[in-house]
Amino acid sequence: MKHAVDEIKGDDEGVNVADKIDELLSDYFSGKIDMQIKLRKLDLQIPLVHDENIGGGKAQNKHVRPVDDMLIREDEDPVLHELYKLRDQQQMITDILATFDVELVRMASLRYDRRKKKNEWKHIAVIFNADESTCRKKVRKFKNEFNNKFWQ
């Protein structure tokens, strides 16, 4: 099974794999993909107005089915399909994270969740009652193990 991130991995050879993992984890812990799916569905709910009545007469045999039209637009939308692939990939990330220690996943979550303001190392160190260097080492080890499991 080819992952959507595999394409990213191969395309940007100059980009550090650690940066890709950082971005992937940040998107995962921040809920970015789910939000993009919701926004795209809202965009698709806005009906596209095509006035086929050029002559000005009353349209005959016109079927008005807004729900059906919306479902068809969602089903045929390539952007939404790509977002669904990324969501499937997020399920794989969830499965991988389940193999790690809960405290380590919580530490990574605090570090990579962009919605949280206290994602600096000093705040994480206080929360886990450890010094910053220990937290950095644990998260670095976590990233390496995650990288090995994700790309295999």
TIPAGU-391940 format. One record per atom (N, C-alpha, C, O, CB): residue in one letter; atom name; x, z, y. Coordinates in steps of 0.001 Angstrom, whole numbers. Atoms other than C-alpha are relative to their C-alpha. Glycine has a CB too. Example, Ala and Ser with C-alpha at 12.3 -4.5 7.8 and 13.67 -1.06 7.14 Angstrom:
2
A N 890 0 -1190
A CA 12300 7800 -4500
A C 900 0 1200
A O 1936 665 1181
A CB -992 1246 27
S N -820 -60 -1190
S CA 13670 7140 -1060
S C -770 730 1090
S O -261 899 2198
S CB 414 -1415 462
// end
This chain:
152
M N 841 0 -1173
M CA 0 0 0
M C 887 0 1237
M O 1770 846 1375
M CB -957 1212 -2
K N -789 106 -1214
K CA 1442 -1036 3328
K C -632 862 1081
K O -1843 814 1299
K CB 115 -1470 462
H N 481 -888 -1060
H CA 1141 1485 6128
H C 141 -703 1333
H O 1028 -1536 1522
H CB 775 1347 5
A N -59 586 -1336
A CA 458 539 9718
A C 1305 356 690
A O 1813 -419 1501
A CB -1185 468 844
V N -1251 -408 -632
V CA 3558 2468 10723
V C 1176 -741 -610
V O 2227 -834 23
V CB 203 1510 -131
D N -1068 796 598
D CA 5659 397 8296
D C 312 -1198 875
D O 1470 -1594 1007
D CB -386 -458 -1413
E N -210 1117 -892
E CA 5150 -2494 10662
E C 800 451 1213
E O 1677 -276 1680
E CB -1336 -612 426
I N -735 -534 -1146
I CA 6400 -340 13527
I C 1446 232 -394
I O 2365 -77 365
I CB -642 1311 513
K N -1343 -330 464
K CA 9385 764 11484
K C 875 -1245 -61
K O 2046 -1201 315
K CB -59 672 -1372
G N -780 1212 146
G CA 10475 -2803 10805
G C 177 -758 1297
G O 1174 -1464 1449
G CB -632 -883 -1003
D N -37 794 -1220
D CA 9778 -4244 14252
D C 1044 485 997
D O 1737 -332 1603
D CB -1347 8 648
D N -868 -557 -1033
D CA 11812 -1924 16458
D C 1262 565 -647
D O 1380 1772 -855
D CB -740 1097 812
E N -1193 -465 686
E CA 15198 -1775 14814
E C 868 878 896
E O 1611 1722 396
E CB 802 -1180 -499
G N -801 -793 -914
G CA 16783 -292 17942
G C -591 1378 266
G O 81 2242 831
G CB 164 -734 1292
V N 671 -1270 -258
V CA 14289 2567 18070
V C 324 965 -1132
V O 291 602 -2308
V CB -1539 -194 144
N N -369 -1042 943
N CA 15289 5787 16368
N C -1188 371 -884
N O -2310 503 -394
N CB 520 1234 744
V N 1061 -389 929
V CA 13283 6714 13257
V C -541 1374 371
V O -1736 1632 226
V CB 519 0 -1456
A N 446 -1337 -419
A CA 13167 10306 14525
A C -1003 -100 1140
A O -1945 690 1208
A CB 1203 864 429
D N 963 200 -1091
D CA 11395 9042 17652
D C -1342 -468 -540
D O -2389 -56 -40
D CB 540 -1017 1018
K N 1234 468 618
K CA 8838 7254 15484
K C -732 1149 -686
K O -1956 1249 -606
K CB 294 -1116 -1007
I N 603 -1168 643
I CA 8258 10438 13481
I C -583 922 1064
I O -1688 1438 899
I CB 1042 758 -869
D N 519 -823 -1097
D CA 7891 12392 16733
D C -1328 -558 525
D O -2286 187 731
D CB 1031 79 1145
E N 1215 634 -512
E CA 5305 9888 17981
E C -1141 112 -1014
E O -2282 391 -646
E CB 267 -1478 337
L N 1003 -82 1059
L CA 3476 9865 14649
L C -593 1404 -94
L O -1811 1567 -172
L CB 613 -401 -1344
L N 460 -1384 77
L CA 3290 13660 14486
L C -767 404 1259
L O -1759 1129 1185
L CB 1186 938 -213
S N 677 -303 -1253
S CA 2308 13898 18136
S C -1406 -601 10
S O -2361 63 413
S CB 816 -525 1191
D N 1321 632 85
D CA -548 11420 17624
D C -891 745 -979
D O -2080 935 -723
D CB 128 -1470 -421
Y N 774 -699 1026
Y CA -1639 13286 14497
Y C -516 1347 513
Y O -1713 1626 454
Y CB 855 209 -1258
F N 389 -1343 -430
F CA -1629 16803 15942
F C -837 -3 1280
F O -1562 956 1545
F CB 1233 845 207
S N 772 84 -1241
S CA -3143 15657 19250
S C -1383 -604 -200
S O -2220 -537 700
S CB 755 -811 1018
G N 1298 615 255
G CA -6078 13853 17633
G C -204 -1309 743
G O -1335 -1681 1056
G CB -1088 951 369
K N 62 1210 -808
K CA -5261 10640 19465
K C -795 -1121 -683
K O -1586 -1798 -26
K CB 1405 -481 308
I N 649 1107 696
I CA -6510 8210 16794
I C -1516 186 -32
I O -2263 -757 229
I CB 547 -128 -1427
D N 1446 -257 23
D CA -9926 9860 16421
D C -622 -233 1377
D O -1730 -759 1487
D CB -282 1441 -467
M N 504 212 -1360
M CA -10343 9802 20184
M C -52 -1495 326
M O -1001 -1956 960
M CB 886 741 1028
Q N 5 1439 -249
Q CA -9387 6112 20331
Q C -1148 -686 -737
Q O -1751 -1625 -217
Q CB 1337 -616 -421
I N 1121 566 756
I CA -11956 5328 17632
I C -1312 267 733
I O -2144 -630 873
I CB -51 593 -1434
K N 1222 -338 -727
K CA -14672 7160 19558
K C -140 -847 1265
K O -1223 -1350 1566
K CB -11 1490 359
L N 40 797 -1228
L CA -13749 5364 22790
L C -298 -1464 -289
L O -1052 -2105 444
L CB 1321 120 751
R N 236 1407 341
R CA -13691 1962 21090
R C -1466 -217 -396
R O -2073 -1223 -27
R CB 940 -444 -1152
K N 1419 115 376
K CA -17136 2580 19565
K C -891 54 1234
K O -1896 -653 1312
K CB -394 1121 -985
L N 776 -43 -1250
L CA -18435 3516 23011
L C 103 -1329 745
L O -885 -1812 1298
L CB 490 1154 905
D N -172 1304 -638
D CA -16965 294 24407
D C -874 -1055 -670
D O -1461 -1905 0
D CB 1470 -429 -46
L N 779 998 730
L CA -18697 -1697 21698
L C -1507 201 156
L O -2283 -718 -109
L CB 368 37 -1466
Q N 1424 -248 -203
Q CA -22044 -73 22478
Q C -533 -692 1244
Q O -1737 -915 1368
Q CB -260 1484 92
I N 422 705 -1207
I CA -22121 -1802 25835
I C -280 -1450 -397
I O 635 -2173 -789
I CB 1095 88 1141
P N 333 1347 464
P CA -23973 -5018 25072
P C 613 -1066 907
P O 661 -934 2130
P CB -1522 -179 -66
L N -513 1140 -735
L CA -22384 -8275 26060
L C -1190 -865 393
L O -2002 -1228 -459
L CB 1045 -807 -844
V N 1138 756 -486
V CA -24819 -10221 28194
V C 362 -1481 -23
V O 1244 -1939 704
V CB -413 458 1431
H N -149 1457 60
H CA -25010 -13888 27261
H C -1353 -602 351
H O -2301 -534 -432
H CB 497 -487 -1425
D N 1261 606 -421
D CA -27696 -15665 29183
D C -22 -1433 -492
D O 584 -2323 104
D CB -178 64 1550
E N 112 1339 570
E CA -28537 -18644 27024
E C -1180 -759 587
E O -1422 -1911 228
E CB -136 79 -1512
N N 1176 607 -598
N CA -31609 -19385 29087
N C 417 -777 1246
N O 224 -314 2370
N CB -1064 1076 346
I N -529 788 -1107
I CA -30105 -22105 31235
I C -1116 -662 804
I O -1028 -765 2028
I CB 962 -1058 -523
G N 1069 745 -664
G CA -33324 -23954 32024
G C -946 854 814
G O -1704 311 1617
G CB -779 -744 -1007
G N 854 -863 -786
G CA -35118 -20936 33457
G C -1346 283 -624
G O -2111 1077 -77
G CB -201 -590 1319
G N 1267 -265 663
G CA -38051 -21001 31051
G C 80 1274 -825
G O 1143 1879 -965
G CB -398 -1178 -884
K N 38 -1212 813
K CA -39153 -18121 28871
K C 645 -276 -1355
K O 341 -1274 -2009
K CB -1459 501 -179
A N -693 171 1279
A CA -36919 -17667 25825
A C -976 199 -1143
A O -1744 1161 -1167
A CB 1182 985 -125
Q N 854 -107 1173
Q CA -38708 -18282 22565
Q C 883 247 -1216
Q O 2055 -128 -1241
Q CB -870 -1282 -187
N N -709 -285 1252
N CA -37692 -17125 19112
N C 1252 849 216
N O 2221 749 -537
N CB 381 -1299 -684
K N -1143 -872 -285
K CA -35331 -14592 20623
K C -241 1338 -687
K O -1276 1973 -485
K CB 207 189 1548
H N 108 -1265 726
H CA -34718 -11569 18399
H C 825 1052 725
H O 2012 848 982
H CB 472 -154 -1477
V N -696 -1088 -672
V CA -33805 -8335 20117
V C 198 1116 -1025
V O -742 1817 -1400
V CB -799 508 1263
R N -349 -1038 976
R CA -32015 -6040 17678
R C 1297 669 463
R O 2369 361 -58
R CB 158 -605 -1453
P N -1221 -577 -563
P CA -29582 -3898 19661
P C 815 801 -1019
P O 2045 764 -979
P CB -352 887 1167
V N -737 -795 986
V CA -28680 -1589 16757
V C 728 -915 -968
V O 1897 -690 -1280
V CB -950 945 -768
D N -633 952 906
D CA -28008 -4490 14406
D C 1170 -701 681
D O 2232 -875 83
D CB -1021 -1031 -493
D N -1068 681 -738
D CA -25971 -6272 17076
D C 1215 911 182
D O 2356 464 61
D CB -514 -470 1370
M N -1100 -943 -169
M CA -23906 -3134 17718
M C 761 181 -1317
M O 1992 202 -1324
M CB -528 1358 506
L N -654 -164 1304
L CA -23217 -2659 13992
L C 816 -1234 -365
L O 1891 -1111 -952
L CB -1042 280 -1092
I N -742 1232 261
I CA -22146 -6288 13700
I C 1268 -38 842
I O 2334 -406 349
I CB -875 -1238 291
R N -1191 -24 -866
R CA -19801 -5916 16695
R C 1042 971 -540
R O 2234 662 -537
R CB -384 390 1442
E N -939 -974 563
E CA -18260 -2786 15122
E C 642 -531 -1270
E O 1837 -345 -1498
E CB -708 1326 -287
D N -499 507 1275
D CA -17918 -4485 11755
D C 1008 -1130 194
D O 1924 -1294 -612
D CB -1159 -484 -859
E N -864 1161 -233
E CA -16213 -7548 13242
E C 1142 277 977
E O 1937 -621 1253
E CB -825 -1145 516
D N -1001 -306 -1028
D CA -13971 -5772 15762
D C 1373 254 -625
D O 1530 1205 -1390
D CB -437 1224 824
P N -1337 -180 592
P CA -10265 -6172 14856
P C 712 1269 499
P O 1472 1885 -248
P CB 864 -1218 307
V N -629 -1210 -545
V CA -9165 -3310 17141
V C -487 1235 -757
V O 301 2116 -1102
V CB -307 141 1515
L N 577 -1132 726
L CA -11524 -895 15410
L C 526 54 -1430
L O 754 1138 -1967
L CB -1532 -90 -5
H N -545 36 1361
H CA -10259 -2038 12003
H C 1434 541 -36
H O 1808 1250 -971
H CB -36 -1439 -550
E N -1366 -533 -62
E CA -6665 -1296 13039
E C -20 1515 184
E O 790 2229 -407
E CB 790 -665 1148
L N 113 -1447 -199
L CA -7719 2147 14238
L C -435 693 -1287
L O 16 1801 -1578
L CB -994 313 1131
Y N 397 -571 1290
Y CA -9423 2766 10890
Y C 1181 65 -961
Y O 1297 1012 -1740
Y CB -1134 -820 -621
K N -1208 -33 839
K CA -6158 1865 9141
K C 876 1187 394
K O 1424 1878 -465
K CB 802 -1330 129
L N -789 -1142 -464
L CA -4370 4423 11301
L C -645 1317 -406
L O 56 2285 -700
L CB 170 -52 1517
R N 690 -1203 438
R CA -7038 6989 10439
R C 238 245 -1489
R O 401 1389 -1915
R CB -1502 -108 291
D N -324 -140 1417
D CA -6457 6308 6748
D C 1417 523 -176
D O 1693 1328 -1065
D CB -165 -1343 -727
Q N -1381 -472 21
Q CA -2775 6838 7405
Q C 51 1488 351
Q O 870 2228 -194
Q CB 873 -819 983
Q N 40 -1413 -360
Q CA -3630 10173 9017
Q C -427 862 -1181
Q O 12 2006 -1305
Q CB -947 219 1175
Q N 380 -745 1200
Q CA -5280 11248 5777
Q C 1221 191 -897
Q O 1388 1240 -1520
Q CB -1131 -733 -768
M N -1229 -124 778
M CA -1986 10542 4046
M C 906 1071 627
M O 1545 1837 -95
M CB 740 -1368 -78
I N -794 -1020 -680
I CA -229 12691 6665
I C -550 1386 -328
I O 215 2318 -579
I CB 2 -235 1532
T N 635 -1273 352
T CA -2737 15483 5986
T C 403 424 -1408
T O 706 1592 -1650
T CB -1535 -110 106
D N -393 -297 1386
D CA -1941 15255 2274
D C 1467 432 -83
D O 1809 1340 -840
D CB -236 -1231 -898
I N -1424 -368 -7
I CA 1803 15407 2971
I C 175 1386 607
I O 940 2199 88
I CB 840 -1043 788
L N -135 -1306 -652
L CA 1406 18374 5330
L C -474 1134 -902
L O -11 2266 -763
L CB -785 20 1309
A N 492 -1025 922
A CA -463 20249 2596
A C 1096 472 -960
A O 965 1529 -1578
A CB -1191 -537 -795
T N -1096 -385 891
T CA 2801 20331 621
T C 1006 930 683
T O 1900 1464 26
T CB 715 -1242 -506
F N -929 -840 -757
F CA 4595 22296 3362
F C -559 1411 166
F O -1747 1665 -28
F CB 289 -621 1377
D N 371 -1378 -306
D CA 4570 25988 4199
D C -926 9 1218
D O -699 -723 2182
D CB 1267 876 259
V N 1006 -54 -1068
V CA 1604 26873 6437
V C 637 361 1343
V O 281 -210 2373
V CB -1098 1019 -350
E N -648 -416 -1249
E CA 3814 28580 9018
E C 817 -1143 600
E O 853 -1309 1819
E CB 903 1222 -245
L N -795 1127 -474
L CA 6075 25530 9246
L C -899 -1091 593
L O -552 -1693 1609
L CB 850 -574 -1148
V N 950 981 -533
V CA 3094 23208 9754
V C -568 493 1326
V O -760 -296 2251
V CB -1145 -267 -1011
R N 510 -564 -1261
R CA 1752 25546 12438
R C 1046 -132 1103
R O 712 -422 2251
R CB -396 1488 -185
M N -1080 141 -977
M CA 5137 25487 14168
M C 86 -1458 472
M O 236 -1717 1667
M CB 1359 460 -611
A N -40 1422 -357
A CA 5168 21671 14072
A C -1229 -367 839
A O -1134 -1154 1780
A CB 68 -883 -1277
S N 1218 266 -754
S CA 1585 21607 15319
S C 144 462 1449
S O -238 -253 2376
S CB -1197 692 -660
L N -212 -502 -1361
L CA 2486 23751 18313
L C 966 -892 770
L O 787 -1124 1966
L CB 531 1439 -36
R N -1013 824 -656
R CA 5477 21541 19057
R C -547 -1382 382
R O -249 -1892 1462
R CB 1215 -154 -912
Y N 379 1400 -187
Y CA 3759 18162 18745
Y C -1388 -227 587
Y O -1718 -1359 941
Y CB 82 -695 -1293
D N 1331 191 -563
D CA 231 18767 20008
D C 105 -115 1512
D O 442 852 2195
D CB -945 1160 -396
R N -112 246 -1439
R CA 157 17212 23479
R C -1095 692 795
R O -988 824 2015
R CB -39 -1483 274
R N 1085 -677 -710
R CA -3074 19023 24307
R C 373 1426 366
R O -220 2016 1269
R CB -1264 0 -845
K N -420 -1377 -260
K CA -1314 22372 24246
K C 1097 1 1061
K O 2015 -818 1029
K CB 496 689 -1305
K N -979 -93 -1082
K CA 649 23383 27309
K C 1257 758 -429
K O 2322 599 167
K CB -625 681 1213
K N -1123 -844 402
K CA 2896 25793 25458
K C 710 -579 -1207
K O 824 72 -2246
K CB -474 1416 -303
N N -703 614 1111
N CA 4795 23344 23286
N C 1515 -23 207
N O 2234 -755 -473
N CB -509 -1402 -210
E N -1437 -121 -213
E CA 8215 24242 24641
E C 570 963 -1033
E O -125 1836 -1553
E CB 316 485 1445
W N -645 -807 1042
W CA 10707 25827 22287
W C -55 1489 304
W O -222 2296 -610
W CB 1443 -427 -171
K N 2 -1435 -315
K CA 10787 29129 24170
K C -1347 637 -325
K O -1394 1780 -780
K CB 338 224 1481
H N 1330 -530 327
H CA 7009 29570 23744
H C -196 79 -1515
H O -751 1049 -2031
H CB -1103 -879 632
I N 116 13 1463
I CA 7155 28618 20076
I C 813 1142 -594
I O 367 1810 -1527
I CB 472 -1358 -581
A N -861 -1080 491
A CA 10022 31062 19534
A C -666 1364 177
A O -568 2222 -700
A CB 1350 -22 729
V N 692 -1270 -235
V CA 7996 33895 21065
V C -1153 174 -989
V O -1347 1257 -1541
V CB -527 71 1452
I N 1141 -66 918
I CA 4953 33079 18942
I C 453 362 -1410
I O -210 1145 -2091
I CB -754 -1338 -17
F N -474 -231 1364
F CA 6999 33113 15723
F C 1050 1104 -90
F O 1622 1344 -1154
F CB 568 -1275 -561
N N -948 -1108 -31
N CA 9241 35988 16783
N C 1371 -403 -569
N O 1939 273 -1426
N CB -562 1187 -781
A N -1304 525 426
A CA 12410 33945 16297
A C 694 -574 1227
A O 70 -742 2275
A CB -151 -1094 -1128
D N -642 621 -1156
D CA 15035 32450 18553
D C -203 -1514 -51
D O -552 -2081 -1086
D CB 1513 347 43
E N 275 1425 -145
E CA 14785 28885 19783
E C 767 -842 -1003
E O 215 -1782 -1574
E CB 334 -451 1397
S N -816 808 904
S CA 17636 27563 17653
S C -539 34 -1430
S O -488 -973 -2137
S CB 1447 487 21
T N 590 -103 1339
T CA 15994 28843 14460
T C -1242 -880 -93
T O -1433 -1582 -1086
T CB -356 1471 -334
C N 1200 831 -9
C CA 12715 27167 15396
C C 363 -1486 -10
C O -254 -2279 -721
C CB -865 326 1226
R N -445 1399 -29
R CA 14527 23916 16209
R C 498 -449 -1368
R O 178 -1547 -1824
R CB 1107 -189 1045
K N -532 342 1329
K CA 16341 23982 12862
K C -1122 -169 -1011
K O -1097 -1098 -1819
K CB 981 1080 -483
K N 1115 92 940
K CA 13120 24610 10948
K C -796 -1283 217
K O -1155 -1966 -741
K CB -917 1219 140
V N 775 1208 -289
V CA 11278 21799 12705
V C 824 -1247 -327
V O 270 -2235 -808
V CB -446 -20 1483
R N -865 1133 347
R CA 14263 19446 12281
R C 7 -217 -1516
R O -72 -1351 -1987
R CB 1444 236 519
K N 44 98 1459
K CA 14320 20224 8551
K C -1367 -525 -451
K O -1453 -1365 -1347
K CB 293 1378 -650
F N 1355 473 286
F CA 10537 19729 8444
F C -104 -1508 236
F O -651 -2229 -599
F CB -1029 751 872
K N 69 1421 -317
K CA 10889 16319 10135
K C 741 -832 -1036
K O 260 -1892 -1437
K CB 572 -263 1388
N N -770 743 996
N CA 13559 15209 7666
N C -757 -89 -1329
N O -827 -1152 -1945
N CB 1371 662 -216
E N 769 -1 1247
E CA 11473 16243 4665
E C -1266 -851 136
E O -1631 -1592 -777
E CB -370 1441 -400
F N 1203 799 -250
F CA 8351 14711 6188
F C 356 -1493 -25
F O -355 -2300 -623
F CB -647 387 1367
N N -461 1384 -40
N CA 10260 11488 6850
N C 227 -535 -1419
N O -181 -1651 -1741
N CB 1296 -110 829
N N -276 432 1368
N CA 11412 11320 3226
N C -1283 -195 -799
N O -1380 -1139 -1584
N CB 896 1011 -699
K N 1251 110 735
K CA 7905 11878 1875
K C -872 -1130 533
K O -1553 -1810 -234
K CB -758 1311 62
F N 893 987 -614
F CA 6161 9563 4328
F C 455 -1434 -283
F O -374 -2299 -566
F CB -78 229 1511
W N -487 1372 117
W CA 8391 6502 3999
W C 301 -414 -1441
W O 703 -1555 -1667
W CB 1236 -167 835
Q N -323 388 1380
Q CA 8836 6580 206
Q C -974 -950 -607
Q O -810 -1349 -1761
Q CB 84 1190 -854
// end
